[in-house]
Amino acid sequence: MSSVKINSQTVTTLLHTLKTTSNDSIRIETLIQLSNQYRVINQDTAIMYAKKALEIEKKIQMTYLITKYKVVLVILFLLKRS
C-alpha cells in the first residue's frame, strides 16, 4: 500500500471551485491542481483531470499551456506504464 496520500481538504476545495466557476482559466488551473493531487496515488484520475484541462485549453486556444500540459500527460502515461 502506498504511503502517499492526497490532501482531502485541498481536493474538496478544488472540486468546489471547479463546480462553481465558469472562468476557463480558473477551471484549467483547478483541473491541473487536481491532476497533481492524484498523480502519485491514482494515475488514471490524474490523467482524466489533465485531459479535461487540455480540452478547455484547446477550446480557448491557450497554445502555451496546451504544449506544457501535453508534456504532463506524456509523463503521467509513462509513469502508469512502469
N, C-alpha and C positions, 0 to 999 in steps of 0.2 A: 504494500500500500504506500502511496506517495505521502511524504511528509509536507509537501507543498499544499497550501490552502489558499483559497481566494478570500478576499475581504467581502463578506456577505453584505455588510452595510454599504460599501462602495458600489457593489453590483446593484443593490436595491435602489440606490440614489441614481445610478446611471440609467437603469431601466425606467425609472420615473421620468428622468429628463427626456429620454427617448420618446416616451408616450405623450409628453406634454408640450414638446416644442415642434414647430413647423419649420424652423430655420435650418436649411440644409447643411450649412457649415457646422452648426452645433450638433446636428444629427450625425454627421460624418465623424466628428471628433469623439462623440459619445460611443459610437459603434467601434471605433478604433480602440478606445479605452476598454470597452467590454472585451474585445478580442484579446487585448493584452492581459486582462484579468484571467482569461481562460486558457491562454496559450500553453501553459505547462501542464495543467491538470486535465483539460478536455480539448484536444486539438480540433475535433470536429466542430465544437461550438465556437471556438476561436476563428476557424475558417468561415463559418456561417456569418459571423458578425463582420469579418473583414470583407467578405463578398458583398454584403449589404451596403457597406460603406463605399465600396468600389462602384456599385450600381448607381448610387446617388451621385458620386463624383462624375461618372460618365454623363449622367443626365444634365448636370450643370457645367460640364466641361472644365473641370479643375485639373488641367493636364499635369501639373507638377505633382499633385497628390496622387493622381492615378498611377503614375510611374513609381512613386515611393511605395505605395501600398501593394502594387503588383509584386514588388520585391518581398514584402512582408508575407504575402500569400505563398510565394515560392518557398520561402524559408519554413513556413508552417507545414506545407506539404512534405518537404524534405524531412522535417522532424518527425512527422507522422509515420513516414516510411521506415525510419530507423528504429 
